Amino acid sequence: MTRDQLAQAGFEVSDEAHARLAGFVERLLEINRHINLTSLRTPEQVWAVHVCDALALLTPIDESQARSLLDLGSGGGLPGLPIACVRPDLRVALLDATRKKLSAVREICTGLGLGNVEFHWGRAERLAHDEALREEFDLVAARAVGALPLVLELASGFVRPHGYGLFYKSCQAVEVEVEAARGAAHACAMVFEGVRTYSLPGEHGPRALAVYRKGARLRNSLPRSSDQIAKRQL
């Protein structure tokens, strides 16, 4: 997508940011030939489905005056790397449990010359109890990680009090998931703030962000271990 096409989709970026985004798309597809980071195969698809989806975070980032973002379950660097391309002033942390994917994303990041990105390998249930990461981020975003009760429990360990969780969901599912996550939200001190909707270019359809605010510090026992989470939903 050209810079003008991005603007038509609702995303104003500088020439420098657009060049970095174009480099991200190119490198993602190149590395994807060897390591499966995305099911998409063309630049047009990556721009419309991945880049524009990631850039939907820009408005809440600006409104909250956030200085740090954790991408929970980053996979192919999404949504974190496109945000890092556009906001080099923002601390962006990518967390994933698959070392091979994280190494591939680090290679992409190095090629783009991004100096504002950090990488954390391991399971979120464990890393959320690491003092260097616990309740450390203004924003935590999660895309295609799991059902909302699970995502809330994992994300709450990284969001600072009065920070925000931004969770990607389909418009068809978001209301049902929010209702199902009421217990988890209460247990994790995450207050539901509403749903932001937006549209991706072309025929890729409407999308939604479920927005939660961290109301207080999380109790030390959360998030639980993966075995405990598997046995019972909050």
C-alpha positions in Angstrom: 0.0 0.0 0.0 1.2 3.5 -0.7 1.2 6.2 2.0 -1.9 7.7 0.4 -3.7 4.4 0.4 -2.9 4.1 4.1 -4.3 7.5 4.7 -7.5 6.6 2.9 -7.8 3.6 5.2 -7.5 6.0 8.2 -3.8 5.8 9.0 -1.6 8.9 8.6 2.1 8.0 8.8 5.3 9.8 7.8 7.4 8.9 4.8 10.0 7.4 7.1 7.4 5.3 8.9 5.9 4.1 5.6 9.4 3.0 4.3 9.9 1.0 7.5 6.4 -0.6 7.1 7.2 -1.5 3.5 10.5 -3.1 4.7 8.6 -5.0 7.3 6.2 -6.5 4.8 9.0 -7.4 2.4 11.1 -9.1 5.1 8.1 -10.9 6.7 7.2 -12.5 3.4 10.9 -13.4 2.7 11.4 -15.1 6.0 8.0 -16.7 5.8 9.3 -18.9 3.0 11.4 -20.7 5.5 9.6 -20.2 8.8 5.8 -20.1 9.1 5.0 -16.7 10.5 1.8 -16.0 8.6 -0.7 -17.8 6.4 -0.8 -14.7 4.1 1.3 -14.9 0.9 1.1 -11.6 -0.9 2.1 -8.0 0.1 -1.4 -6.8 -0.5 -2.8 -9.2 2.0 -0.1 -8.4 4.6 -0.7 -4.7 4.3 -4.5 -5.0 4.5 -4.9 -7.7 7.1 -1.7 -7.4 9.3 -0.4 -3.9 9.0 -3.7 -2.0 9.0 -5.0 -4.3 11.9 -1.9 -3.4 13.9 -2.2 0.3 13.2 -5.7 0.3 14.7 -3.7 0.6 18.0 -2.4 4.0 17.2 -5.4 5.9 18.3 -5.6 4.3 21.8 -1.9 4.6 22.1 -2.1 8.4 21.4 -5.1 8.9 23.6 -3.6 7.2 26.6 -0.2 8.9 26.1 1.4 5.5 26.5 5.1 5.1 26.5 5.3 1.3 26.5 3.5 -1.6 24.8 3.7 -5.3 25.3 2.7 -7.5 22.3 1.5 -10.7 24.1 1.8 -13.8 21.9 3.5 -11.8 19.2 4.0 -14.7 16.7 5.2 -13.0 13.5 5.7 -9.6 15.3 2.1 -8.6 15.1 0.8 -6.2 16.1 4.0 -5.0 17.7 6.5 -4.5 14.9 4.2 -2.3 12.7 3.6 -0.1 15.7 7.4 0.1 16.4 7.9 1.2 12.8 5.5 4.1 13.2 6.3 5.0 16.8 10.1 4.8 17.3 9.6 6.7 20.6 7.6 3.9 22.1 9.1 1.0 24.0 7.7 -2.1 22.3 8.2 -5.5 23.8 7.4 -8.7 21.9 6.6 -11.8 23.9 6.2 -15.3 22.5 6.6 -18.9 23.7 8.1 -20.1 20.4 11.9 -19.4 20.2 12.1 -20.0 16.5 9.5 -17.4 15.7 10.9 -14.8 18.0 14.4 -15.3 16.5 12.9 -14.8 13.0 11.2 -11.6 14.2 14.4 -10.4 15.7 16.1 -10.8 12.3 13.3 -8.7 10.7 13.7 -6.0 13.4 17.5 -5.9 12.9 17.1 -5.5 9.2 14.8 -2.6 9.8 17.2 -0.9 12.2 14.6 -0.6 14.9 16.1 0.3 18.3 12.9 0.5 20.3 12.0 -3.2 20.4 12.9 -5.8 23.0 12.3 -9.6 22.9 11.0 -12.0 25.6 10.9 -15.7 25.1 8.8 -17.9 27.3 5.3 -18.6 28.5 3.3 -15.6 29.7 2.2 -17.4 32.8 5.8 -17.5 34.0 7.1 -14.3 32.6 4.2 -12.3 34.3 5.9 -13.1 37.6 9.2 -11.8 36.5 9.9 -8.5 38.5 11.3 -6.9 35.4 8.1 -7.4 33.5 5.3 -7.6 36.0 2.8 -4.7 35.8 5.4 -2.8 33.8 3.6 -1.7 30.7 1.2 1.1 29.9 -0.5 -1.1 27.2 -0.8 -4.8 26.5 -2.1 -5.9 23.2 -3.1 -9.5 22.2 -4.1 -10.7 18.7 -5.2 -14.3 18.0 -4.0 -15.5 21.4 -7.1 -17.2 22.8 -10.5 -16.7 24.4 -10.9 -13.5 26.3 -10.9 -15.0 29.9 -7.5 -16.5 29.2 -6.1 -13.4 27.6 -7.3 -11.2 30.5 -5.6 -13.4 33.0 -2.3 -13.5 31.1 -2.3 -9.8 30.1 -3.2 -8.5 33.6 0.2 -9.6 34.9 1.9 -7.2 32.6 -0.4 -4.1 32.6 0.5 -1.5 35.1 -2.3 -0.1 37.3 -4.4 2.4 35.3 -2.9 1.0 32.1 -4.9 -0.7 29.3 -5.4 -4.0 27.7 -6.4 -4.0 24.0 -7.6 -7.3 22.7 -8.4 -8.0 19.1 -11.7 -9.8 18.4 -14.2 -10.3 15.6 -17.2 -8.1 15.7 -19.4 -11.2 15.7 -17.8 -12.7 18.8 -16.7 -9.7 20.9 -19.9 -9.2 22.9 -20.3 -12.9 23.7 -16.6 -13.1 24.8 -16.9 -9.9 26.9 -19.8 -11.4 28.8 -18.1 -14.7 29.3 -15.0 -12.9 30.6 -16.8 -11.0 33.4 -15.5 -13.2 36.1 -12.0 -13.2 34.8 -12.1 -9.4 34.5 -13.2 -9.0 38.1 -10.6 -11.4 39.4 -7.8 -9.7 37.4 -8.8 -6.1 38.3 -9.5 -5.4 34.6 -12.4 -3.0 34.1 -14.2 -3.2 30.8 -14.1 0.2 29.0 -15.9 -0.7 25.8 -15.4 -1.9 22.3 -13.7 0.0 19.5 -14.7 -1.0 16.0 -12.9 -0.3 12.7 -12.8 -1.6 9.2 -9.9 -3.1 7.2 -9.4 -2.2 3.6 -11.2 -4.0 0.8 -13.3 -7.0 1.7 -11.5 -7.9 4.9 -14.4 -6.6 6.9 -15.0 -5.0 10.3 -12.9 -5.7 13.4 -13.1 -4.9 17.1 -10.8 -4.1 20.0 -12.1 -5.0 23.5 -10.7 -2.3 25.8 -10.0 -2.9 29.5 -8.4 -0.6 32.1 -6.4 -2.0 35.0 -8.1 -0.8 38.1 -5.7 -2.0 40.8 -2.6 -4.1 41.4 -3.0 -7.8 40.6 -2.9 -10.3 43.5 0.4 -12.3 43.6 -1.2 -15.6 42.8 -2.2 -14.5 39.3 -1.8 -15.4 36.6 -2.0 -19.0 37.5 0.2 -21.8 36.1 -0.8 -23.3 32.7 -2.0 -26.5 34.4 -4.3 -24.5 36.7 -5.6 -22.4 33.8 -6.3 -25.5 31.8 -8.4 -27.0 34.6 -10.6 -24.0 35.4 -11.4 -20.7 33.9 -11.6 -17.7 36.2 
